[in-house]
Amino acid sequence: MRNLTLVASVIALMASANAYAVTAQSGIYVEGTGGYTVAAKPGTAQLEATKLVNKTYALGANLGYEHALNQNVMVGVEAGYLNLGTTNYKFPSSSPAAGGAGPGSYGKTQNWGYQVLATGTYLASNGLNGFVKAGAIRERSSMNYTAGNDDEGFSRTYYPESQTTKWLPAAVVGIGYMPSQNLNIALQYEHVFGTKWVNPIPNQTVVALNTYSKPMTQNIVSLGVSYKFAA
């Protein structure tokens, strides 16, 4: 987080030193993003995870179009791919009803999706800009689960991958700096409205382990660079 705060400060300093004016323009743009994400900790009524590694990378690519309403305001739409990496979890001991999990049990989740967002941007003449985005992401959360059945965790039971995929609401807020009419460097925060999803043991008779709803909540902070092909 300290590094991202430094990036935001650099963006503001660059904007204050800008010697020329930039104006909003219509056009198609491409964008690449990179940063990190913190996924919601998974859990069920009977099996609650403790964090092992709950912070991982986030990489994305977007294609969008913006329309300039005037020299300061742009609205548009963008679509893209977002990879939220792999998150590992360990689980405390649990009852046999929860699949025989014991000390040493762990799960590995992978999260990714495609998203479509409406965008709105306000651009100052010095290149500093603020923007919001809102829409939905079709996120997939998958988990591989390994259970340890004794106090030492020596005995292992490997369960096949379980997964769920759904459209989830997503919202973004960010600030950016345009060093030229076509280039924008931005820092943004995105929240995906999911849940503490987990279904580590598929096809169990225990109802609690088979009741899951939405893929996992994500909190994503990333740095993006975009280039616009002016209309």
C-alpha positions as CSV (number, residue, x, y, z in Angstrom):
1,M,0.0,0.0,0.0
2,R,2.9,2.4,0.7
3,N,4.2,2.0,-2.8
4,L,0.7,2.7,-4.3
5,T,0.5,5.9,-2.1
6,L,3.8,7.0,-3.5
7,V,2.5,6.4,-7.0
8,A,-0.5,8.6,-6.3
9,S,1.8,11.4,-5.0
10,V,4.0,11.2,-8.1
11,I,0.9,11.5,-10.3
12,A,-0.2,14.7,-8.5
13,L,3.3,16.2,-8.7
14,M,3.5,15.5,-12.5
15,A,0.1,17.1,-13.0
16,S,1.2,20.2,-11.1
17,A,4.3,20.5,-13.3
18,N,2.3,20.2,-16.6
19,A,3.1,23.2,-18.8
20,Y,0.3,22.7,-21.4
21,A,-3.4,22.1,-21.4
22,V,-5.1,18.8,-22.3
23,T,-8.7,18.4,-23.2
24,A,-11.2,15.5,-23.3
25,Q,-11.5,13.7,-26.6
26,S,-13.5,10.8,-28.0
27,G,-11.9,7.6,-29.0
28,I,-11.1,3.9,-28.5
29,Y,-8.5,3.1,-25.9
30,V,-6.6,0.0,-24.7
31,E,-5.5,-0.4,-21.1
32,G,-3.3,-2.7,-19.0
33,T,-3.5,-2.9,-15.2
34,G,-1.5,-4.6,-12.5
35,G,-1.6,-4.6,-8.7
36,Y,-2.8,-6.8,-5.9
37,T,-6.1,-8.2,-4.6
38,V,-7.4,-9.3,-1.2
39,A,-10.1,-12.0,-1.5
40,A,-12.7,-12.6,1.1
41,K,-11.8,-15.4,3.6
42,P,-13.9,-18.5,2.6
43,G,-16.0,-20.3,5.2
44,T,-19.1,-22.5,5.8
45,A,-21.2,-23.0,8.8
46,Q,-18.9,-25.9,9.9
47,L,-15.6,-25.1,8.3
48,E,-13.9,-21.7,8.8
49,A,-10.7,-20.8,7.1
50,T,-7.8,-18.9,8.6
51,K,-5.6,-16.9,6.3
52,L,-2.4,-18.3,5.1
53,V,-1.8,-16.2,2.0
54,N,-4.7,-13.9,1.3
55,K,-3.0,-11.2,-0.8
56,T,-2.1,-11.9,-4.4
57,Y,-1.5,-10.3,-7.7
58,A,-4.2,-8.8,-10.0
59,L,-3.5,-8.4,-13.8
60,G,-6.0,-7.1,-16.3
61,A,-6.5,-5.9,-19.9
62,N,-9.3,-3.7,-21.2
63,L,-10.7,-2.3,-24.4
64,G,-13.0,0.7,-24.2
65,Y,-14.5,3.7,-25.9
66,E,-15.0,7.2,-24.4
67,H,-17.2,10.0,-25.8
68,A,-16.3,13.6,-24.9
69,L,-19.3,15.6,-23.7
70,N,-17.2,18.8,-23.5
71,Q,-13.6,19.6,-22.9
72,N,-13.7,18.3,-19.3
73,V,-16.2,15.4,-19.2
74,M,-16.1,12.0,-20.8
75,V,-18.5,9.0,-20.6
76,G,-17.9,5.5,-22.0
77,V,-17.9,1.8,-21.7
78,E,-15.1,-0.8,-21.4
79,A,-14.8,-4.6,-21.3
80,G,-11.8,-6.7,-20.3
81,Y,-10.3,-9.7,-18.6
82,L,-9.1,-9.7,-14.9
83,N,-6.9,-12.4,-13.4
84,L,-7.0,-12.4,-9.6
85,G,-4.3,-15.0,-9.0
86,T,-4.2,-17.9,-6.6
87,T,-5.0,-17.6,-2.9
88,N,-4.0,-20.3,-0.4
89,Y,-5.8,-21.0,2.9
90,K,-5.3,-23.3,5.8
91,F,-8.1,-24.6,8.0
92,P,-8.3,-25.4,11.7
93,S,-9.5,-28.7,13.0
94,S,-13.1,-29.5,12.3
95,S,-15.7,-32.2,13.0
96,P,-15.9,-35.3,10.8
97,A,-19.2,-33.9,9.5
98,A,-17.2,-31.2,7.8
99,G,-15.4,-33.8,5.7
100,G,-12.9,-35.1,8.3
101,A,-10.8,-32.0,8.2
102,G,-8.0,-31.8,10.7
103,P,-4.9,-29.8,11.4
104,G,-2.9,-29.3,8.2
105,S,-6.0,-29.1,6.0
106,Y,-5.7,-26.5,3.3
107,G,-7.4,-25.1,0.2
108,K,-6.2,-23.3,-2.9
109,T,-8.6,-20.9,-4.7
110,Q,-8.2,-19.4,-8.2
111,N,-10.2,-16.4,-9.2
112,W,-10.6,-14.7,-12.6
113,G,-13.3,-13.2,-14.8
114,Y,-14.5,-11.0,-17.6
115,Q,-16.1,-7.6,-16.8
116,V,-18.1,-4.9,-18.5
117,L,-18.1,-1.4,-17.0
118,A,-19.7,2.0,-17.7
119,T,-17.3,4.8,-17.2
120,G,-17.4,8.5,-16.3
121,T,-14.3,10.8,-16.2
122,Y,-13.7,14.4,-15.2
123,L,-10.5,15.9,-16.8
124,A,-8.7,19.1,-15.6
125,S,-6.7,21.1,-18.0
126,N,-3.4,20.1,-16.3
127,G,-4.1,16.4,-17.1
128,L,-5.2,15.4,-13.6
129,N,-8.4,13.4,-13.8
130,G,-10.8,11.5,-11.6
131,F,-13.1,8.7,-12.7
132,V,-15.7,6.2,-11.6
133,K,-16.8,2.9,-13.2
134,A,-19.7,0.6,-12.5
135,G,-20.9,-2.6,-14.0
136,A,-20.5,-6.4,-13.6
137,I,-17.9,-9.1,-13.7
138,R,-18.5,-12.7,-14.6
139,E,-16.1,-14.1,-11.9
140,R,-15.1,-17.7,-11.5
141,S,-13.9,-19.0,-8.1
142,S,-12.5,-22.5,-8.0
143,M,-11.1,-24.4,-5.0
144,N,-8.9,-27.5,-4.6
145,Y,-9.1,-28.9,-1.1
146,T,-6.8,-31.3,0.9
147,A,-7.9,-32.6,4.3
148,G,-5.7,-33.9,7.1
149,N,-7.4,-36.5,9.2
150,D,-5.3,-36.7,12.4
151,D,-3.6,-34.4,14.9
152,E,-0.4,-34.5,13.0
153,G,-2.0,-34.0,9.6
154,F,-0.1,-37.1,8.2
155,S,-3.2,-38.7,6.6
156,R,-4.3,-36.8,3.5
157,T,-7.5,-36.9,1.5
158,Y,-7.5,-35.0,-1.8
159,Y,-10.8,-33.7,-3.1
160,P,-11.4,-32.6,-6.7
161,E,-11.8,-29.0,-7.8
162,S,-15.1,-27.4,-7.0
163,Q,-16.1,-24.1,-8.7
164,T,-18.8,-21.6,-9.2
165,T,-19.2,-18.8,-11.8
166,K,-21.7,-15.9,-11.7
167,W,-22.1,-12.3,-12.7
168,L,-21.4,-10.0,-9.8
169,P,-21.7,-6.2,-9.4
170,A,-18.4,-4.3,-9.4
171,A,-17.5,-0.6,-8.8
172,V,-14.3,1.3,-9.4
173,V,-13.0,4.7,-8.3
174,G,-9.6,6.2,-9.3
175,I,-7.4,9.1,-10.1
176,G,-5.1,9.6,-13.1
177,Y,-2.7,11.8,-15.0
178,M,-2.5,12.5,-18.7
179,P,1.0,13.5,-19.7
180,S,-0.3,13.8,-23.3
181,Q,-3.6,13.9,-25.1
182,N,-3.5,10.1,-25.7
183,L,-1.8,8.6,-22.6
184,N,-3.2,8.2,-19.1
185,I,-1.6,6.8,-16.0
186,A,-4.1,5.9,-13.3
187,L,-4.4,4.4,-9.8
188,Q,-7.7,2.7,-9.0
189,Y,-9.6,0.7,-6.4
190,E,-12.2,-1.9,-7.5
191,H,-14.6,-3.8,-5.3
192,V,-16.4,-6.9,-6.5
193,F,-19.5,-7.7,-4.5
194,G,-19.3,-11.4,-3.9
195,T,-19.4,-13.5,-0.8
196,K,-17.3,-15.7,1.5
197,W,-17.7,-18.6,-0.9
198,V,-16.4,-22.1,-0.3
199,N,-17.4,-25.5,-1.4
200,P,-14.3,-27.5,-0.7
201,I,-15.8,-30.9,-0.5
202,P,-18.2,-31.5,-3.5
203,N,-21.1,-33.9,-3.4
204,Q,-21.2,-34.3,0.4
205,T,-24.3,-35.3,2.2
206,V,-23.8,-32.5,4.7
207,V,-26.1,-29.7,3.4
208,A,-23.9,-26.8,4.7
209,L,-21.0,-27.9,2.5
210,N,-23.1,-27.8,-0.7
211,T,-24.8,-24.5,-0.1
212,Y,-22.8,-21.8,-1.8
213,S,-24.1,-18.8,-3.7
214,K,-21.7,-16.3,-5.4
215,P,-18.0,-16.3,-6.1
216,M,-15.6,-14.5,-3.7
217,T,-15.6,-10.9,-2.8
218,Q,-12.5,-9.1,-4.1
219,N,-10.8,-5.8,-3.1
220,I,-8.4,-4.8,-5.8
221,V,-5.9,-1.9,-5.9
222,S,-4.0,-1.5,-9.2
223,L,-2.0,0.8,-11.5
224,G,-3.2,1.2,-15.1
225,V,-1.8,2.7,-18.2
226,S,-4.0,3.4,-21.2
227,Y,-3.6,4.7,-24.7
228,K,-6.4,6.4,-26.7
229,F,-6.7,6.4,-30.4
230,A,-8.6,9.7,-31.0
231,A,-11.6,9.6,-33.2
